[in-house]
């Protein structure tokens, strides 16, 4: 049985290649249930018994794919970080309007969260993970990946549209906080982004635009 070996810092972890031969649906199920456990409980308290139960696989199968819980966690982290690259690749960087760029990001995030509802929660949780078993590996894998990715996402924005008394960095923070709060509110309503069809997605984007329009009038010069 062949394996895939990935360098992580000074260590090496092994992922059995049979994991990648599983159906896409089964891979998603394992990834999503594992992310859910780590988000809800952190690395130390996350239960592999619960992961296999909810993913509908045997514990032996899980540890055939991943040597141990740490290898599973670090694979999920690398998988999640690729999301940042996906957002960047999908974006139209020729669009210079800040609010239209935010809308683009929202549409792309919805696409991602239909398949991996907790991926952004997992990334956020991993940044605060303190377990000595994975802390140094998280720091090594993440490095400046997220920060650099976020900078790319907001490349080429036309900040001249902002009123002179509006600080661009603070405006961006307010927009991000609003977007996060909006996303959490919608999650409470629909339960999971995996439940979202095209019609509901359109309604959510329309609702987001109604909030964004208020901020646009607050941030932009008259006529912009």
Backbone bond lengths (Angstrom), bond angles and torsions (degrees), N, CA, C in turn:
res aa  C-N    CA-C-N  psi(-1)  N-CA   C-N-CA  omega(-1)  CA-C   N-CA-C  phi
1 X - - - 1.459 - - 1.533 108.58 -
2 X 1.310 117.81 117.99 1.458 120.52 -177.44 1.532 110.54 -77.20
3 X 1.316 114.57 157.86 1.460 120.34 -179.65 1.507 110.24 -131.89
4 X 1.319 115.49 159.36 1.454 121.51 173.62 1.513 107.90 -108.85
5 X 1.315 117.45 125.80 1.454 121.55 -176.63 1.525 108.95 -109.36
6 X 1.311 116.12 126.56 1.457 121.73 -178.17 1.514 110.23 -118.42
7 X 1.314 116.73 131.76 1.456 120.65 178.27 1.513 110.09 -77.89
8 X 1.318 116.58 130.65 1.461 122.17 175.10 1.517 107.00 -133.55
9 X 1.337 116.46 102.98 1.449 119.67 -177.13 1.518 109.40 62.63
10 X 1.350 115.71 -128.49 1.456 120.40 179.40 1.519 111.36 -93.76
11 X 1.326 116.16 -0.92 1.451 119.90 -177.96 1.520 110.91 -103.26
12 X 1.323 115.47 168.63 1.458 121.08 173.61 1.517 107.54 -129.40
13 X 1.305 115.85 137.26 1.449 119.26 176.03 1.517 108.26 -120.99
14 X 1.288 115.30 153.70 1.455 120.75 -173.95 1.522 110.44 -119.57
15 X 1.325 116.20 128.76 1.454 122.25 175.12 1.518 107.34 -116.39
16 X 1.322 115.78 124.61 1.451 119.73 -179.96 1.518 109.31 -68.88
17 X 1.307 116.99 130.35 1.463 121.59 -175.21 1.520 112.85 -64.99
18 X 1.353 116.96 -15.45 1.463 118.75 178.44 1.529 111.70 -64.73
19 X 1.334 117.17 -22.74 1.473 119.55 177.25 1.523 110.03 -59.67
20 X 1.322 116.59 -40.40 1.464 121.15 -176.70 1.530 112.31 -78.58
21 X 1.326 116.03 -9.96 1.461 119.18 175.43 1.528 111.68 -90.35
22 X 1.338 116.34 -6.38 1.465 120.30 176.36 1.525 109.20 -68.00
23 X 1.315 116.31 159.86 1.457 120.00 175.89 1.524 109.03 -62.41
24 X 1.322 116.05 153.40 1.460 120.52 179.50 1.525 110.89 -58.71
25 X 1.326 116.36 -39.23 1.460 120.51 -179.62 1.526 111.30 -62.29
26 X 1.327 117.23 -41.07 1.463 120.81 -179.15 1.525 111.15 -71.06
27 X 1.338 117.41 -39.23 1.467 119.97 175.66 1.522 110.45 -59.72
28 X 1.335 116.30 -45.34 1.464 120.50 179.95 1.524 111.11 -60.59
29 X 1.333 116.02 -41.32 1.459 120.31 -178.10 1.522 110.92 -62.62
30 X 1.323 116.40 -43.47 1.468 120.40 178.96 1.525 110.23 -65.95
31 X 1.328 116.53 -47.17 1.466 121.06 -179.14 1.531 111.02 -60.37
32 X 1.331 116.78 -47.02 1.464 120.11 -176.06 1.520 112.44 -67.60
33 X 1.329 117.67 -40.15 1.461 120.20 179.46 1.527 110.79 -69.63
34 X 1.328 116.87 -36.72 1.467 119.94 177.53 1.523 110.46 -67.38
35 X 1.333 117.13 -43.73 1.467 119.90 177.35 1.523 110.85 -59.58
36 X 1.329 116.05 -41.14 1.454 120.37 -179.84 1.529 111.18 -59.94
37 X 1.321 117.03 -44.29 1.460 120.92 179.76 1.528 111.48 -63.54
38 X 1.330 116.82 -44.20 1.459 119.87 -177.94 1.528 111.75 -70.37
39 X 1.322 117.26 -35.66 1.472 120.52 177.95 1.521 110.35 -67.60
40 X 1.317 116.76 -43.72 1.463 120.87 -175.99 1.529 113.09 -74.10
41 X 1.334 116.83 -32.38 1.465 119.55 -169.48 1.521 115.70 -123.70
42 X 1.342 117.67 -8.82 1.456 118.60 -174.36 1.519 110.61 77.98
43 X 1.324 116.23 170.59 1.466 119.65 -174.27 1.520 112.40 -64.13
44 X 1.319 117.59 -48.63 1.455 121.45 -172.91 1.526 112.36 -62.08
45 X 1.321 116.98 -43.59 1.467 120.74 -173.29 1.530 113.60 -92.87
46 X 1.320 117.30 -7.50 1.468 120.00 178.91 1.524 109.51 -60.71
47 X 1.319 116.52 133.76 1.463 121.92 -175.58 1.522 111.45 -102.40
48 X 1.327 115.75 118.67 1.470 118.71 175.51 1.527 110.02 -68.58
49 X 1.344 116.95 -25.98 1.468 119.60 175.97 1.527 110.64 -62.13
50 X 1.337 116.10 -41.51 1.458 120.25 178.70 1.524 111.34 -69.52
51 X 1.337 116.07 -36.69 1.462 119.99 178.98 1.525 110.42 -60.22
52 X 1.324 116.45 -50.82 1.470 119.46 -176.92 1.531 111.21 -67.95
53 X 1.336 115.70 -33.94 1.464 119.18 178.82 1.526 110.67 -63.33
54 X 1.345 116.65 -49.76 1.462 120.82 -177.27 1.533 111.70 -73.56
55 X 1.338 116.75 -31.05 1.471 120.23 179.10 1.522 112.22 -81.46
56 X 1.329 115.67 -8.57 1.472 122.05 177.52 1.529 112.13 62.33
57 X 1.325 114.29 45.89 1.468 120.59 174.48 1.520 107.83 -132.64
58 X 1.312 117.01 168.36 1.460 120.51 177.44 1.526 109.79 -85.27
59 X 1.324 115.61 156.71 1.461 119.30 178.58 1.528 110.29 -64.67
60 X 1.338 114.95 -34.32 1.462 118.85 177.66 1.515 111.87 -61.73
61 X 1.343 115.92 -37.20 1.465 120.03 179.07 1.525 110.54 -65.81
62 X 1.348 116.26 -43.39 1.470 119.64 -178.84 1.518 110.47 -58.03
63 X 1.332 115.97 -45.16 1.461 119.22 -176.84 1.530 112.24 -84.21
64 X 1.315 116.44 -1.57 1.464 119.75 167.12 1.527 108.94 -80.66
65 X 1.343 115.47 -35.95 1.463 120.30 179.76 1.529 111.50 -78.20
66 X 1.334 115.74 -41.28 1.472 121.74 -177.30 1.523 108.03 -127.69
67 X 1.324 116.92 132.60 1.461 120.82 -174.12 1.522 111.89 -58.60
68 X 1.309 117.17 -40.44 1.464 121.21 -178.44 1.531 109.71 -156.88
69 X 1.325 116.52 -178.08 1.462 121.47 -176.74 1.535 111.23 -63.83
70 X 1.315 116.59 -35.63 1.463 120.24 179.37 1.531 111.01 -63.81
71 X 1.318 116.85 -44.55 1.460 119.63 179.10 1.523 111.02 -61.56
72 X 1.323 116.10 -39.78 1.457 120.70 177.47 1.528 110.15 -61.93
73 X 1.316 116.97 -46.33 1.471 121.48 -178.79 1.525 111.35 -60.68
74 X 1.318 116.47 -46.47 1.463 120.20 -176.81 1.530 111.30 -69.54
75 X 1.330 116.62 -33.30 1.464 118.35 173.93 1.526 110.27 -63.06
76 X 1.324 116.82 -44.43 1.466 120.53 179.00 1.522 110.86 -60.40
77 X 1.323 116.62 -38.52 1.465 120.46 -179.70 1.519 110.82 -64.54
78 X 1.325 117.17 -46.30 1.463 120.22 178.83 1.530 110.71 -64.39
79 X 1.333 115.81 -38.89 1.462 121.06 177.23 1.528 110.11 -61.03
80 X 1.327 116.76 -44.14 1.463 121.51 -177.60 1.529 111.94 -67.50
81 X 1.310 116.55 -38.57 1.460 120.18 -178.55 1.530 111.38 -64.30
82 X 1.342 116.14 -30.15 1.464 119.17 177.94 1.520 112.07 -62.08
83 X 1.326 116.20 -20.50 1.460 121.38 177.88 1.529 110.72 -59.67
84 X 1.326 116.75 -38.38 1.462 120.88 179.49 1.522 109.99 -60.29
85 X 1.331 116.61 -43.12 1.464 120.68 177.81 1.522 110.86 -64.33
86 X 1.348 116.16 -37.46 1.461 120.11 179.82 1.526 110.43 -63.82
87 X 1.322 116.50 -43.52 1.469 120.48 178.33 1.529 109.59 -58.94
88 X 1.318 115.58 -47.04 1.464 120.38 -178.15 1.525 111.34 -62.26
89 X 1.339 116.60 -42.78 1.467 121.04 -178.68 1.524 111.84 -66.31
90 X 1.331 117.07 -32.65 1.457 121.63 -175.88 1.531 112.89 -82.94
91 X 1.314 117.52 -16.22 1.457 120.89 -173.81 1.524 112.89 -79.86
92 X 1.321 114.63 152.04 1.463 121.16 172.05 1.523 107.51 -97.20
93 X 1.330 115.83 98.71 1.458 120.38 -176.44 1.526 112.45 -74.74
94 X 1.335 116.88 -4.02 1.462 119.47 174.71 1.528 111.09 -79.00
95 X 1.349 115.91 -16.08 1.461 120.19 177.19 1.527 108.42 -77.49
96 X 1.334 116.81 114.71 1.457 120.63 -173.63 1.525 113.80 -98.39
97 X 1.323 117.33 -9.84 1.456 119.79 -179.09 1.526 109.84 -75.69
98 X 1.317 117.13 126.39 1.460 122.26 -175.76 1.527 111.74 -58.35
99 X 1.330 116.81 -43.80 1.457 119.95 -175.52 1.530 111.71 -71.50
100 X 1.311 116.62 -35.92 1.461 119.54 176.44 1.521 110.58 -69.28
101 X 1.337 116.63 -33.57 1.468 120.40 177.21 1.531 109.72 -66.41
102 X 1.323 116.89 -42.79 1.461 121.09 177.69 1.527 110.02 -60.38
103 X 1.324 116.28 -40.59 1.468 120.52 178.67 1.525 110.64 -63.36
104 X 1.333 116.64 -42.29 1.465 120.72 176.30 1.529 110.54 -55.49
105 X 1.324 115.39 -47.93 1.465 120.46 -178.73 1.519 110.00 -60.55
106 X 1.333 116.40 -41.39 1.461 120.34 179.38 1.516 112.29 -60.87
107 X 1.327 116.84 -43.45 1.466 121.26 179.36 1.526 110.52 -63.14
108 X 1.327 116.49 -43.43 1.464 120.49 -179.16 1.526 110.48 -66.84
109 X 1.339 116.98 -39.96 1.466 120.53 179.21 1.525 111.16 -62.70
110 X 1.328 116.76 -38.42 1.463 119.99 178.04 1.524 109.92 -61.73
111 X 1.336 116.78 -42.94 1.470 120.68 177.89 1.530 110.31 -58.64
112 X 1.329 115.74 -44.64 1.464 120.35 -178.09 1.518 110.44 -65.83
113 X 1.345 116.28 -45.71 1.461 119.81 -173.71 1.524 113.47 -74.25
114 X 1.305 117.62 -13.24 1.468 119.22 171.15 1.521 110.00 -65.43
115 X 1.318 116.17 -33.36 1.463 120.89 179.78 1.524 112.47 -93.30
116 X 1.342 116.31 -38.42 1.468 121.45 -176.56 1.531 108.38 -132.42
117 X 1.344 117.22 81.08 1.469 121.37 -172.48 1.527 114.98 -58.45
118 X 1.339 117.95 -27.92 1.464 120.14 -173.40 1.523 113.57 -107.68
119 X 1.315 117.42 12.04 1.466 118.58 -172.52 1.526 112.42 -62.23
120 X 1.327 118.09 -39.63 1.458 119.75 -179.40 1.522 111.25 -74.83
121 X 1.336 116.72 -34.13 1.464 120.35 174.23 1.527 110.46 -63.63
122 X 1.332 115.86 -38.85 1.459 120.16 -179.97 1.530 110.87 -65.31
123 X 1.325 116.45 -44.10 1.470 119.52 177.73 1.518 110.90 -59.72
124 X 1.326 116.22 -44.49 1.465 120.51 -179.81 1.526 110.46 -63.27
125 X 1.341 116.83 -44.93 1.461 120.81 -178.55 1.522 111.50 -64.72
126 X 1.321 116.42 -37.41 1.467 119.78 -177.75 1.526 111.89 -65.85
127 X 1.328 116.80 -29.24 1.467 119.66 178.90 1.523 111.29 -66.84
128 X 1.326 116.35 -25.38 1.461 119.82 178.92 1.514 113.73 -102.44
129 X 1.331 117.86 4.25 1.463 121.52 -178.93 1.529 110.37 -68.01
130 X 1.336 116.30 128.86 1.461 121.11 -175.52 1.527 113.96 -111.81
131 X 1.326 118.09 1.38 1.460 119.88 -179.30 1.527 110.49 -59.75
132 X 1.331 116.29 129.70 1.470 120.48 -178.93 1.528 111.04 -65.45
133 X 1.329 116.38 -19.56 1.466 119.27 -179.50 1.526 112.33 -69.43
134 X 1.317 116.94 -27.72 1.473 119.11 -174.85 1.530 113.98 -128.26
135 X 1.337 117.82 -9.98 1.466 120.47 -172.54 1.525 112.65 -56.08
136 X 1.326 118.18 -49.38 1.467 120.09 -177.15 1.520 110.90 -67.05
137 X 1.336 117.19 -33.97 1.465 120.72 178.99 1.524 110.59 -68.63
138 X 1.331 115.79 -39.48 1.466 119.84 177.42 1.521 109.67 -60.51
139 X 1.332 116.07 -46.96 1.469 120.34 -179.79 1.519 110.64 -60.06
140 X 1.337 116.49 -40.30 1.463 120.64 -178.20 1.520 111.04 -68.32
141 X 1.339 116.34 -45.49 1.462 120.45 -177.02 1.521 111.17 -68.06
142 X 1.338 114.82 -44.59 1.462 118.17 -177.14 1.520 111.21 -72.29
143 X 1.338 115.17 -49.04 1.456 120.52 -177.85 1.525 107.53 46.83
144 X 1.322 118.57 -121.87 1.464 120.74 177.66 1.528 110.88 -108.03
145 X 1.329 116.07 20.35 1.460 119.80 -174.26 1.513 112.48 -57.36
146 X 1.332 116.62 -50.37 1.455 119.48 -177.34 1.519 111.79 -66.12
147 X 1.348 115.68 -44.37 1.463 119.16 -179.14 1.529 110.90 -62.94
148 X 1.328 116.46 -44.15 1.467 120.66 179.06 1.527 110.61 -64.65
149 X 1.332 115.42 -39.00 1.457 119.26 179.35 1.511 111.95 -63.97
150 X 1.324 116.81 -41.73 1.461 120.32 179.84 1.523 111.12 -65.74
151 X 1.319 116.42 -36.04 1.466 119.71 177.21 1.532 110.16 -63.31
152 X 1.331 116.27 -41.50 1.463 119.99 179.53 1.527 111.15 -63.77
153 X 1.331 115.27 -39.01 1.460 120.25 -178.21 1.524 111.32 -58.63
154 X 1.326 116.68 -32.31 1.462 120.14 -177.79 1.528 113.00 -106.26
155 X 1.329 116.26 22.09 1.462 120.37 175.24 1.524 110.87 -65.94
156 X 1.336 116.35 147.75 1.463 122.26 168.94 1.530 114.25 68.42
157 X 1.337 117.19 19.73 1.463 120.53 176.49 1.532 109.43 -74.09
158 X 1.315 116.67 139.97 1.463 121.53 177.10 1.529 108.93 -86.92
159 X 1.334 114.93 91.62 1.462 119.91 -177.37 1.532 112.24 -74.91
160 X 1.333 117.23 -10.33 1.467 119.80 -178.46 1.528 111.75 -67.91
161 X 1.335 117.50 -15.08 1.459 120.22 178.11 1.530 112.22 -72.08
162 X 1.336 115.75 -20.25 1.460 119.61 -179.28 1.523 111.16 -70.55
163 X 1.310 116.30 146.02 1.459 120.28 172.23 1.520 109.53 -60.20
164 X 1.336 115.85 152.67 1.459 120.42 -176.35 1.529 112.84 -61.89
165 X 1.338 116.66 -27.77 1.461 119.80 -177.54 1.526 113.06 -90.88
166 X 1.333 117.42 8.40 1.463 121.19 179.33 1.526 109.55 -105.52
167 X 1.321 115.61 120.61 1.465 120.97 178.76 1.533 108.90 -77.05
168 X 1.351 118.61 122.75 1.466 121.09 -176.93 1.526 114.01 -55.88
169 X 1.329 116.43 -42.31 1.466 119.44 -178.23 1.529 110.98 -64.77
170 X 1.338 115.91 -42.43 1.467 119.22 179.58 1.524 111.23 -68.32
171 X 1.328 116.41 -37.33 1.469 119.88 177.47 1.524 110.26 -61.56
172 X 1.328 115.96 -41.16 1.459 120.72 179.81 1.522 111.07 -65.53
173 X 1.335 116.13 -41.27 1.463 120.31 177.25 1.529 110.75 -60.17
174 X 1.326 116.29 -45.43 1.465 120.61 -179.38 1.523 110.56 -61.99
175 X 1.318 116.60 -42.35 1.467 120.56 178.41 1.531 111.48 -63.70
176 X 1.329 116.25 -42.85 1.462 119.80 179.57 1.523 111.13 -65.08
177 X 1.346 116.36 -43.40 1.471 119.81 178.77 1.524 110.81 -62.29
178 X 1.331 115.33 -41.15 1.465 119.46 178.95 1.524 110.62 -63.63
179 X 1.329 115.88 -43.43 1.470 120.23 -179.65 1.528 111.11 -63.59
180 X 1.342 116.88 -41.43 1.464 120.61 178.96 1.524 110.53 -64.25
181 X 1.338 115.94 -46.19 1.458 120.06 178.86 1.519 112.05 -62.34
182 X 1.322 116.02 -40.09 1.462 120.79 178.51 1.528 110.08 -62.92
183 X 1.330 116.25 -44.11 1.458 120.65 179.51 1.515 111.97 -61.98
184 X 1.348 117.25 -42.20 1.461 120.94 179.65 1.524 110.89 -65.10
185 X 1.322 116.96 -39.25 1.462 121.25 178.49 1.525 111.04 -62.20
186 X 1.341 116.15 -43.94 1.462 119.70 -179.60 1.522 111.50 -68.03
187 X 1.345 116.71 -34.27 1.461 120.42 177.83 1.524 110.80 -62.37
188 X 1.343 116.41 -37.89 1.463 120.24 177.73 1.526 110.61 -63.28
189 X 1.328 116.29 -33.65 1.461 120.56 -177.85 1.523 112.70 -76.35
190 X 1.335 116.51 -43.92 1.468 119.03 -171.45 1.528 113.41 -102.43
191 X 1.339 117.45 -10.75 1.466 120.66 176.35 1.509 114.07 86.53
192 X 1.321 117.54 -45.33 1.462 121.50 -179.84 1.516 109.60 -159.68
193 X 1.317 116.97 142.43 1.456 120.53 176.72 1.521 111.52 -65.55
194 X 1.335 116.44 -18.35 1.462 119.01 177.84 1.524 111.19 -69.06
195 X 1.348 116.58 -17.10 1.464 121.07 178.59 1.526 112.53 -86.28
196 X 1.314 117.27 -1.51 1.456 120.54 -171.13 1.526 112.14 -86.89
197 X 1.329 115.60 120.48 1.452 121.03 173.75 1.516 110.37 -90.83
198 X 1.323 116.18 179.17 1.464 120.85 -177.26 1.528 111.69 -63.65
199 X 1.341 116.78 -40.29 1.464 119.96 -178.26 1.519 111.43 -64.89
200 X 1.336 116.65 -43.86 1.460 120.26 178.69 1.513 110.67 -66.16
201 X 1.330 116.49 -38.91 1.463 119.96 178.18 1.520 111.56 -60.10
202 X 1.326 116.80 -40.61 1.461 121.20 178.19 1.525 111.12 -63.88
203 X 1.324 116.52 -40.72 1.467 120.73 179.01 1.530 111.15 -63.92
204 X 1.317 115.93 -41.02 1.464 119.98 179.36 1.521 111.16 -64.29
205 X 1.310 116.84 -41.61 1.462 120.28 -179.81 1.526 110.65 -66.67
206 X 1.324 116.98 -37.50 1.464 120.25 176.46 1.533 110.35 -63.85
207 X 1.330 115.47 -41.53 1.468 119.06 179.32 1.530 110.51 -65.79
208 X 1.341 115.79 -41.22 1.463 119.09 177.67 1.529 110.72 -60.00
209 X 1.323 116.80 -41.36 1.463 120.65 -179.71 1.530 111.87 -61.17
210 X 1.337 117.04 -31.61 1.461 119.63 179.17 1.529 110.90 -67.35
211 X 1.340 116.48 -35.09 1.464 120.20 175.29 1.535 110.32 -73.03
212 X 1.329 115.29 -43.08 1.460 119.99 -178.11 1.519 111.66 -62.15
213 X 1.328 117.02 -33.86 1.465 120.67 -179.94 1.526 111.13 -63.95
214 X 1.321 116.94 -36.74 1.474 120.77 176.84 1.526 109.90 -63.10
215 X 1.323 116.17 -44.61 1.465 120.66 -179.88 1.528 110.93 -69.45
216 X 1.320 116.40 -36.33 1.462 120.10 178.09 1.533 110.25 -57.94
217 X 1.332 116.66 -46.01 1.463 120.70 -179.77 1.527 111.40 -65.71
218 X 1.337 115.93 -28.25 1.470 120.13 -179.66 1.531 111.92 -79.12
219 X 1.339 116.51 -34.49 1.455 120.67 -172.69 1.528 114.12 -94.86
220 X 1.334 116.50 -36.17 1.468 120.18 -171.21 1.533 112.69 -87.96
221 X 1.294 113.30 153.93 1.464 119.96 173.04 1.522 109.16 -64.08
222 X 1.301 116.64 155.00 1.456 120.92 178.92 1.534 110.24 -60.46
223 X 1.318 116.24 131.54 1.462 120.87 179.30 1.509 113.75 94.46
224 X 1.335 117.67 -9.16 1.475 120.27 178.98 1.533 109.87 -88.30
